Amino acid sequence: MWIGVLLALLGLALGALVGLNVPLVLPQAYAQYLGLGVLAALDSVFGGIRAAMENHYDNHIFITGFFSNILLAAGLAYIGTKLGVPLSTAAVVAFGVRLFQNLAIIRRHLLKK
Amino acid sequence: MNKTLYVSITLVSLVMGLMMALQFRTAGRVDSGVPYDRVQLLTTELKQLEKEYANLLIEASDLEEKVAKAEKGRPEASQAVFDELVKVRQLAGMTKLEGPGVEVNLAPIRREPEQGDNLFTVRDEDLLRVVNELRASGAEALAINGQRIISTSEIRLAGSFIDINLTRISPPYSVLAIGSADQLESGLLIKGGLVDTMRDWGVSVTVTKKPSLVIPAYNHRIHLEYAKPLKEAQ
């Protein structure tokens, strides 16, 4: 359990280090898609933590959900922009609501302990 | 099982951190950077400027071509100026000239004076008349005893000698004229003309046609002190 948390923190720090130091910067037009991707990733991570606390965590579901959520969020927002429909708003609302729900459940689990 | 779990957690957190850091940097740039509309505006401006630049490049190459042409034309222009200068120098009498013409020799007749003879010598007026007649017959260059006759030349008696270009000359007088030899000769030898008259006065005049004679250049200083060209007359 604690090894997993440690590894997660280590990976986070490493990724942040690399991300802050790579010379390439994303073009501004794509910033909103990356933002949505980050939102989706956060949602997946909190979903994973909640599942782990409810003891029905599945590694495959977590991994596939993580990456497919990122790609779907960014891709749908991109398609929405191309079609003139603000799908990014829908993604933000959906992921935001789930994020807060997951956070609330995690908080309750933590308090129950 | 545990191993894949840790690997996947590490991978996920790595991607998570990377994305967040990138997004953080991009978002930070948004605040300090230019807004999206501005980018579009600047892009259109850039396109316009690029078009303008291309046009200016075309114009520049056009002008360069013109300059090259002008450069090429310059030797021709200077050659024209040089030719003009040569012509003007010839007209002004600053160059030695060569060409067909006549030589007129004037000398007082040397013989024993008889009763009733006119004791004429060759006077300045005789030379002036000869020069005048030659000019009327189309003489292009004139010289008397090596003195070139130009527009400011004088022919006048000074004491018992004749001065031309302020230079004393002495008999026998030889007048050289370049021009159509036939015209010059006939102008002088016309019946009742100048040569007849002068012969009557007792001057020996011989006119010889020459296929080629050389007339010296004017070798004095020309200094126009009072005459100035008018600006509007140019």
HADDOCK unambig.tbl for C-alpha pairs under 7 A between the chains (distance, minus, plus):
assign (segid A and resid 4 and name CA) (segid B and resid 6 and name CA) 5.94 0.50 0.50
assign (segid A and resid 4 and name CA) (segid B and resid 9 and name CA) 6.94 0.50 0.50
assign (segid A and resid 7 and name CA) (segid B and resid 10 and name CA) 5.56 0.50 0.50
assign (segid A and resid 8 and name CA) (segid B and resid 9 and name CA) 5.87 0.50 0.50
assign (segid A and resid 8 and name CA) (segid B and resid 10 and name CA) 5.26 0.50 0.50
assign (segid A and resid 8 and name CA) (segid B and resid 13 and name CA) 5.33 0.50 0.50
assign (segid A and resid 11 and name CA) (segid B and resid 10 and name CA) 5.11 0.50 0.50
assign (segid A and resid 11 and name CA) (segid B and resid 11 and name CA) 6.89 0.50 0.50
assign (segid A and resid 11 and name CA) (segid B and resid 13 and name CA) 5.04 0.50 0.50
assign (segid A and resid 11 and name CA) (segid B and resid 14 and name CA) 4.32 0.50 0.50
assign (segid A and resid 12 and name CA) (segid B and resid 13 and name CA) 4.81 0.50 0.50
assign (segid A and resid 12 and name CA) (segid B and resid 14 and name CA) 4.97 0.50 0.50
assign (segid A and resid 12 and name CA) (segid B and resid 16 and name CA) 6.52 0.50 0.50
assign (segid A and resid 12 and name CA) (segid B and resid 17 and name CA) 4.45 0.50 0.50
assign (segid A and resid 13 and name CA) (segid B and resid 17 and name CA) 6.55 0.50 0.50
assign (segid A and resid 14 and name CA) (segid B and resid 14 and name CA) 6.46 0.50 0.50
assign (segid A and resid 15 and name CA) (segid B and resid 14 and name CA) 4.56 0.50 0.50
assign (segid A and resid 15 and name CA) (segid B and resid 15 and name CA) 6.31 0.50 0.50
assign (segid A and resid 15 and name CA) (segid B and resid 17 and name CA) 4.36 0.50 0.50
assign (segid A and resid 15 and name CA) (segid B and resid 18 and name CA) 4.17 0.50 0.50
assign (segid A and resid 16 and name CA) (segid B and resid 17 and name CA) 4.51 0.50 0.50
assign (segid A and resid 16 and name CA) (segid B and resid 18 and name CA) 4.98 0.50 0.50
assign (segid A and resid 16 and name CA) (segid B and resid 21 and name CA) 5.03 0.50 0.50
assign (segid A and resid 18 and name CA) (segid B and resid 18 and name CA) 6.52 0.50 0.50
assign (segid A and resid 19 and name CA) (segid B and resid 18 and name CA) 4.68 0.50 0.50
assign (segid A and resid 19 and name CA) (segid B and resid 21 and name CA) 4.96 0.50 0.50
assign (segid A and resid 19 and name CA) (segid B and resid 22 and name CA) 5.21 0.50 0.50
assign (segid A and resid 20 and name CA) (segid B and resid 21 and name CA) 5.59 0.50 0.50
assign (segid A and resid 20 and name CA) (segid B and resid 22 and name CA) 6.51 0.50 0.50
assign (segid A and resid 25 and name CA) (segid B and resid 26 and name CA) 6.82 0.50 0.50
assign (segid A and resid 26 and name CA) (segid B and resid 26 and name CA) 6.50 0.50 0.50
assign (segid A and resid 28 and name CA) (segid B and resid 26 and name CA) 6.95 0.50 0.50
assign (segid A and resid 31 and name CA) (segid B and resid 23 and name CA) 6.78 0.50 0.50
assign (segid A and resid 31 and name CA) (segid B and resid 26 and name CA) 6.42 0.50 0.50
assign (segid A and resid 34 and name CA) (segid B and resid 23 and name CA) 6.46 0.50 0.50
assign (segid A and resid 35 and name CA) (segid B and resid 23 and name CA) 6.20 0.50 0.50
assign (segid A and resid 38 and name CA) (segid B and resid 19 and name CA) 6.29 0.50 0.50
assign (segid A and resid 38 and name CA) (segid B and resid 20 and name CA) 6.31 0.50 0.50
assign (segid A and resid 41 and name CA) (segid B and resid 16 and name CA) 6.73 0.50 0.50
assign (segid A and resid 59 and name CA) (segid B and resid 5 and name CA) 6.35 0.50 0.50
assign (segid A and resid 63 and name CA) (segid B and resid 8 and name CA) 6.93 0.50 0.50
